[in-house]
Amino acid sequence: MKALDFLHQQNYIHRDVHPSRIQQFAGGVIKFNTVGLPYNFKKLLRRSDFSGHVNYSAPELILEKSSFSEKIDIWALGCCIYYIFNKCDPFEGKDPQVIKQKILNFNMN
């Protein structure tokens, strides 16, 4: 959470938060791996392509809204916590469209 908070304070949104980026090191130290540099927020708003892992994508990304905030990283972090406790993705399906629809249905409830 501290790593994401730092990125957000610098006006960056990571857009690709998922469990493989969370690593535990000796002594119980947990670190966030930012390999695949985060996107600058201003540049991100001009991008029309999708990036990130579908299973961890916030509804704003799925709906391809042109304006969103760091909250999309917080959504993905919540999905990561779900994965850590349940050992499975919070939204699963046979293809990306099914997963996207499950996320949108969850958000509507």
N, C-alpha and C positions, 0 to 999 in steps of 0.2 A: 504494500500500500504506500509505503514511503517513496518507493521508486516512481510509481505512477503520480503521486502528489508532486514530486519534483518535476517530472516531465510536464505536468499540467501547469505548474507555476511558470514554466518557461514557454508557455503557449504551444506545447506540442501535444498531439494526440497519438497514441501508439497504434491503435486500430488492429493489432494482432496479438491480443492478450489471450493466452491459452496455457494449459498445464505444463507443456513441455518447456515453457519459459521460466517456470518456478523451480528452482534447484536448491537442494539442501546440501550444505557442506559440513565438513568436520566441525564438531562442537555445536551442532544444531543451528548454525547460521543459515538462514534462508535468504536467497538472493533472486532478483528478477533479471533474467537474461534478455537484454534488449537487442540481440543480434537481429539484423534486419532493421536498420535505423527507423525510428519513429518519423512520422510525417509532420512537417510544419503545418500548423492549423490553417494558415492563410493559403498555402498551396493545396492543402487537402480539399478545401471547398471548391477548387477549380477542377479537381479530378472527377471524372465521370465513371471510371472503372471501379469494380469491386475488389477489395483486398481484405485479407483476414480469413479466419476459419469460420465457415458457415455456422457450425454448431455453437459458436460463441458470439455470434453477431447480434447486435442490438436491432430492434425493430426499425430504427431510423435508417440503418444501413441497408436492410432488406428492402425497405420501401424506397430506397435511393433518394432520400430527402437531400436537398442541397445544403441545408443548414442543420448541424448537430453540434454537440459539445463533447467535452471530456466524459460525459455520462456514458458514452458508448464503451469506454474502457472499464468503467465501474460495472456495467452490465456483464461484460466479459469476465471480470474478476469474480463476480457472483457465480457465474457458470463454472469457473475454475474451482471455487470452494465446493460447489455441488459435486464436481468430479472427484475432488479429494476425499469427500465423505462417502460417496456412493460407488466409486470406481467405474463410472460410466458417464458418458456425455449427457447433459440435461435434455438435449433435444436430439433425437436420432431418427433416421429414416433411410429408405432405400436409395434416395437420390437427393441432391441439394434442394430441389423444389419442395419435396415433402418436408424436409427439415425447416425450410423457410416458413412454410404454412403453419407448422407446429409452433414456431416462435411467435408468429403473428396471432395465432389463436390464443396462446398463453397470455400475450400482452392485452388482448381484448377482454379477457375475463377478470 
